[in-house]
Amino acid sequence: MKVPPLEEQLRLIKRRAVDIIPESDLVKKLERALRTQKPLRVKLGVDPTSPDIHIAIGVVLQKLRDFQDCGHTAVLIVGDFTARIGDPSGRSAQRKMLSQAEIEANMRHYKEQALKILDPSRLEFRYNSEWLEHMNFAKLLELASRYTVAAMLERDDFAQRYQSGTPISIVEFLYPLAQAYDSVAIQADVELGGEDQRFNLLVGRAIQERCGQEPQVCFIAAPVLEGLDGVKKMSKSFGNYVGVTEPPNEIFGKLMSIPDALIERYVTFMTDLDWEKLKELHPKEQKQKLAHAIVKRYHSEAAADAALEEFERVFARKERPAEVQKVYLDKRVLKPNGTVWVVELIAPLTKSRSEAKRLIEQGAVELDGVKIAQDDQDVLFRDGLLIKVGKHRFAEFYLKEHSP
């Protein structure tokens, strides 16, 4: 590929960047890469703590793609070894360690999902167990000697836990060191991460220098982006995320439900849309353009057009969805008069009867367009009964004896 000139690279790479530490080093590295025709090695570490990549992680992956489009090599490191330690970033307690079986199950999906964004021709896909699993105790002590406890306690979450008397295990101190050693092992020129990874990236820069390598540039590619609830950061564990492999209609519907206060941040960091042109529009139109752009990025323009049309058809014109989940009930749930307890009816769409009751109490359940007001209500059953649970989930109900 033709490598863009320095000015064009900087324009693309710096677009929407939160911080570059230090930017002068990045310029020097880019100049040298152009002069020597040796691409930079740009690292991004991902812990396989869930099988899904969500759209907030996609922001950082897209920045990694920007480096690829400038001719550089992306090194995506799946932290299969460090996942056994547990990264406490942004948490008040140690994260649960994953078993090897859980790690292997999760990491199988990462490459497929990441390749929806990254260019495989300029990608190294590595596992940090390659170098960390074989590190002996002497090597570990040598690595630990290159960083101090005082420096480690500069990390906000460690400092807060230490001051409050909340236990911090030595294992947790090893996580930033292990991630830093990843940079040494692959000789990273640049490491990308979100704002919540700032400390770990800076430790990598320090450890590289103390190991005799040129220190990496720490590239903060995204702020901590709140999830769909507008409160906690987007995370699979918080249930407030949008997965990049979710169906187009689901992505679209979820994004239409975000609080208005999130629209500008999502538009700015998750799309190439011009917020200045959107900010005068009604929030609904802003969300539609946001949702369309994100579905287009992870699926296609045709899928985005179809998702927009489906959303308008169902929620604006109140028509029946084109595709509806079919649920088959055992006829034994019916009472002699042909009715069924509404909690029993929607239980297959929820995690438990308790959740079904809670959703009814919240007014989140509709039967053929009419809200169910009480959880002790019986409804007359018929094949094809349409139930809506929450904002975007629909299901048609049939008796099993009538199933295909």
C-alpha positions, 0 to 999 in steps of 0.5 A: 500500500502507499504510505500517506505523508506525515501530515496526513498520518497525523491528521488521521491518527490524532482525530478524536484522540484523548491524549498522546504521551508524549506527542513529540515522540509520536511525531519522531517515530512516524518520521523515522518510519517514513525514512526507514520504511519500517512500520511502527508496531502498535499494540492493543491488549484485550482481556478475554473476560467475555466472548463479545467485543462491544462498541466502546472497545470498537472505538479503540479498535478503529483507532488501531485500524487508523494506524494500519491505514497509515501503513503500520502494524497492529499487534492485538494481544489477547491477555489469556495469561493476565486474565488469570490474574484479573485487572482491577482497573476502575474497580474497587475489588480484585476482578474474578480470575478466569479459568483456562476453560473460560479463557479459551471459550472467550478468546475463540470469538475475539479474532473473528469480531476484531476482524470486522474492523482490523485489516488482517494483512497488517495484523499480528494476533498474539497471546501473552501466555507466549512469554509470560507462562514461561517466565521463571521466578527469578525473571519475575523478581527482576521485573518486579524490581524495576517498579516501586510500591510508591509508584504503584499506589499512584493508581487511583483505585489502588490508592483509594483501596489502600486508604480505606483499608480494603485489601490489595493482593500482591497479585494485583500489583503484578497485573500492570507489570505483566501488561508492561512486559507485553510491550517489552516482548513485542517491542511496541512503539505505541500502545493504545488504550482507553482512559481507564488504561492510562496507568497501565500504559504509562507503566509499560513506557517505564518498564520498556525504558528500564529494560533498555528499549525505546519507550512506547508512546501512550495513546489514549484513544477514548474516554471511559464511555458510559453504557446504555444506562448512562451511568456505568462504563459500557461493560458486558458484566454491567449488561449495558453494552452493544455487541459488535456482532449483535443483529442490526435491529438489536443494535439500532434499537438499543442505541435509540434507547440511550439517554439524550446526554450520551448522544454527543459522546457516542457520535463524537467517538463512535462515528465519523458524523459531524456533531456540529451538523447534528446538534440542531436536530431533534434528539430522536433524529440524532439517535437515528443517524447515530444508530444508522452509522454504527449499524453500517460500520459493523454490518452494512449500509443496507442492513442499517437502512433496513434497521431504520425502516423496521424501527420506524415501522414498529415504534413510529407507525405501531405496526407488527415487527417483520421478524418476531421470536416464536415461543411455544408453550406447553398446553398444560399452563392453560387454565380450564377457561383458556386463560394463562397467568401473565407471569407464566406467559412471559417467563420464557422471555426472562431470567426468572419469574421474579424478573417477569413480575418486576418488568410488569410492575415497571410497565414494561410488558404489553399484550397486543399493544396494551400494557399489563398493569398487574402481575396477578392478571390472567390473559385469554390465550390464542395462537399468535398472541403478540407480547412486547417485553422491554423496549424492543423485544417481541415474541409470538406465542403458540401452543406446542401442539400447533408447532411445526 
